[in-house]
Amino acid sequence: MIITSIAQGTEMVTKDWTAIIEAASKSPLGILALMILVLGTLGIVFFKDADAKIKAVIYLAMLGGVIGYGVAVSRANSDVTKEASYRVRVTVVDEHQTPVSDAKVWSSIGGEPMKVEGGWLFVIARDTKPLDGKVTFYASKDAAFLKGQAPLQLAEDHNPAVTVALEKSRSAKVIGMIQDEHQSAIVGATVSVIGYDSEAGVTKSSGSFSLPAHAADGQQVQLHAEKPGYRAANSWCPAGDTPCMIQLQRD
């Protein structure tokens, strides 16, 4: 019974050491620890009767080797970190800070975003990282005329997160031309975006006008046009680069 217990204990110890060595061999630091252990054991076994000076030289040689290996491991880990890709998590929220799942998302350096739970994931390879590490992420929800952007500085954290807040853009202009019933340009007509009469403009020789739309590109705004001798007219026009034609009828 005693012999059986000893045998079982020896088997357990053997299995434990096998598992420890196997686990340690999977990482550079684990291999370093195994090297220290093995070299120390060999030093005790083979040089236990050697002269003290020889022991010192051997010890220093082993120590130098271990230190050299440790430095190499540290440099390798540092190089791997430098070469690793960035995985940027992008979250988009609306004007009420509610997460948006159906926005269009892109970045200043390109790349195809991957849809993940609660947002998007951009994988930025080392060779596509800007020299200054600055990247801007954009998002839009065209149906609601919402847009937003957020800057990010790529640094030591290779798994950063950024939030893009959407808001209604009101920076677009509305452009167009005032014509009569014969498609001739009307000069000197007054045109304004309804609700912003103080910003009214007067048409030029070509009958053209350009006004702040107080809306986003593609959003419809209502304009009012008038000139003495003509009947005033209201017309819905798209903000942006698409010209709007407004016709005035003579009295």
N, C-alpha and C positions, 0 to 999 in steps of 0.2 A: 504493500500500500504506500509506504514511504517512497519507494523507488518510483512507483507510478506517479505520485504527486510531484516528485522532482522532475520526472520526464515531462509532465504536463507543463510545469513551470518553465522549463527550458524551452519548450516549444512556443509558449506564449511570448517569452522574451525575444526569441528569434523572429517571430511574426512582428512584434512591436518594432524591432530594429529594422526589419525589412521595410515596414510601412514608413518609418521615419526617413530612411535613406531615399526611398522612392519619392516621398513628398519633397524632401530637401533638394533633390536633383532637378526639380522642375523650375527652380528659380536661381538666378546668379548668386544671390546672397546665401541661399541654401547650400549651393556648391562651395562657396567660400567657407562656410561653417564646417562642412565635411572635410575640406582640405586642412583646416586648422586641426581638426580632431585626428585625422589620419596621420598628418605629419608629426603631431605631438606624440601619438602612440608609437610611431616608428622610431622617433628619437629616443624614447624611453627604452624600447626593446633592444635596439641595435647599438646604442651608444651609452648604455648605463655604466659600463666599466671604463669608458674612455677618460682621457685626461680632461681636466676642467677647461683648459684653453680650447681644446678640440670641441668640447660640448658647446662652448660659447660661440665659436665660429659657426658651427652647424646650426645652432639656434638662430643666430643673426641671419644666416643665409635663408633659413626657412621663413623667418619673420619678413625678410625683404621680399621673398616670393609671394607671400600672402598679401603683403601691403600692395605690391605691384598688381596683383590680381584684383584687389579691392578697388584700386584707382581705375583700372581698365573697366571694371563693371560699372563704376560710377559714371565714367565718360560715355560708355555705351548707352546707359539709361538716359543720360542727358541728351545724347544725339537722337535717340528714339523719340524723346519728348519734343525736340525741335522739329523733327520730320513728321510728327503725327498730324493728321487732319483735324480741322475744327468741326465740331458738330454743334451748330447754332440752332437753338430752339426759339421759334418766333410765335408769339401770341398776338392776335389782333382783337382789339376791343372797340366798341362803338362809343358814341358821345356819352352814353350812360355807364361806361366801363363794363358793359356786358360782352362776354366773348363772342366773336363772330366766326362762324365756321365756313361761310360761303364766299369769302373775299378772294380776290386775286392778289397773290403775293410774289414779289420778285426782289432781287438785290442789285446793287450797283456794279457787282462783278459777275453778274449772270448766275448760272447754276439752276438746276431744276429742283424746286422744293418738293419734299416728300410730305404728304398729308399724314399726320400722326394725331393721336388722341389729344384734343385741346389746342391744336395749332399745326405748325409746319416745322420741318427739319431741313436745314441746309447743311450739306457736307462740303466744306471748303478745303480743298487739297493744299498742301504746302506750296506747290508751285503756282497756285492761283491767288495766294494771299498778297494783297498790295504791300508795297515796300513800307508804307507808313502804318500798315495794319488797320486802316480805317475803312469800314464798310457801312453802307447805308441800306436799310431794308425798307421797302415800300409795300403798301397795300391799298387796294381800292375796292369799292363796291359800287360799280357804275350805276346799277339800277336805282340806288338811293343817293347818287351823286356824292359819295363819301370817299375821301382820300386821306392818306397819312403816311408818315415816314419816321424812321428812328435810326440814329447813328449808333455804331458799335465799334469799339476799339479792341481788335484781336490782340490778346496778350498771352499771359501764362496759362490762363484757364482755357482748356480746349473744349469745354462743354458749356459755353456761356448761353444766356437767355436774354431776349430782348422783346419788348412789348411795343407794338405799333398802334397808336390811338387814331382812329378815324374821325374825321370831322368834315363838315360841309365846306367845300371850297367856294369862295365868292370872289375869286380873282379874275374871272373871265371877262371879256368884253363882248359887246354885241355890235356887229357892223352891218351896213347895208346901204340902200339907195332909195331915195324918194323920187317917184316918177308920176307923170300925169297919165291920163287915159291913152295917150299916144306913145307911151314908153319913152317920153322925153324927160331928161333930168330936171328936177325942180330945185333951183338955187334959193337959198335963204329960208328954207322951211325949218321950223323948230321941231326938234325930236327929243323925247325924254322917255326914260323908263318910268312907268307908272309907279308912284310912290317915292320917286327921287327927282321931282320936278326941278329942284335947285341945280341939278347937274345937266340940265337940258343943253343940247348942242344945236348948231345951225349948219345946214347942209352946205357943202362947198360947190364949186362950179360944176363938178361932176354929179352933184346931187347926193354925194356919199356922206356917211356919218359914222362915227365910232364913239361908243359910250361905255362906261363901266356898267356891267350887267348885274353886279351884286348877286351873281349866281355861278354855278359850275359849268364847265364845258358840256354842251348838249342840253342843258336845262332850259326850258321854255320861260321866256319873260315877256311881259306885255308892254308894248311901246305905244306912245301917243305922238302923232305927227299933225302939224297944222301950219297954215300959211294964209294970210289974207287973200281972198279971192278963190279959195278952195274950201271944200268941206273937210273938216277934221276927221281923222281916222285913227282907230285903235287896231293893233295887229299883234298877234303872238309870233315871236321870233326865237330861234335857238341861240343861246349864247355860244361863243366860240368863233371858229374861223369860217363858218358858213354864212355868206351874205344873205341879208333879208331884204326883200323888195316890198315897199309899201306904196300903194297907189292912192293919189288924191284926186278927187273929182272936182272940176270947176263948178263954182256956184251957178 
